[in-house]
């Protein structure tokens, strides 16, 4: 905020005041867009700070958030004091029914997993007692090792692993008979 005060000349009113003056002077029934507001301010007050467009955008957004201005169809208008407050997105919350006097509410349960009880008895999870934790170990390799014939290695279901080898036909079995 200190930089805004340093950059603007002493005769220049505050940005919210400039914006309100511009909207009143332009007096459009559909409101005024940002460029028309900016052009009006530039024409009326010649010497503006270096970051005029950023300051204007910042103050327009802030005034829109606080409800001083209404943003509709890319135009800014003064907020109507008699208009009902704008509702947010989504379904409105259900109205709270007051509780009868004398009823005490228990505190709500916190979210997440409850903390462990420090006074609870320690259960031993020693190996060998019951079922072991985690994934079971791989089966041990066969004692004989890998032999020359790859069809002997099997998974235990009687069928070898992988794609079966191509059957080679020998040239001696094919006999061509000439007529």
Phi, psi and omega in degrees: 000330181294327180290329178295318182291326181289319186285332186267143179294158184294334183279348185279128176289174182293157183299316177302323178292319178300316182295315180297318178298319181295317181295320178294318183290321180290323172049050175273141180290332178267003181095176182241140179274174187296320182293320180293323177296316181296316181296321179296315181296318180295323181287323183283315181245106186293308185271100180254160179297164183298319182264047184301314185294321179292319178296320180296313179299316181300312183289325176297316179296318181294319179291329176291320180293320182283344178096006177290326179240154175247131180255114183220124179052049176065018178235148178256134178229158173292143180287135178282123182293337181271350183287144177292154181295144183288132181274147178284182180283157175090182183282138180290150181291152178290146178291141180281130177269124181293142180281148176295151182295147178096350180271127180253127179273140174280147181296144182292148178292136179289158180283158174091183182285136180292150180292153179291145179281120181290340181268000182291147179294145183277125177264131182275133177244063181281147177295142180100345178262102179081209184277134180288155181278155171085192183283141179292155181293156175291155178289147180291151179289153178296149184294325184291339181080193181271129179260177182295327182271119184283347181283347180283333180285124180219167182272357181106347181268003179091354181244135180289158180281151172084189182281139179292148181292152177291142178270120182271133176265136181275147183291344182286333183283336180272117181243126178262130182256126181265136179254000000 
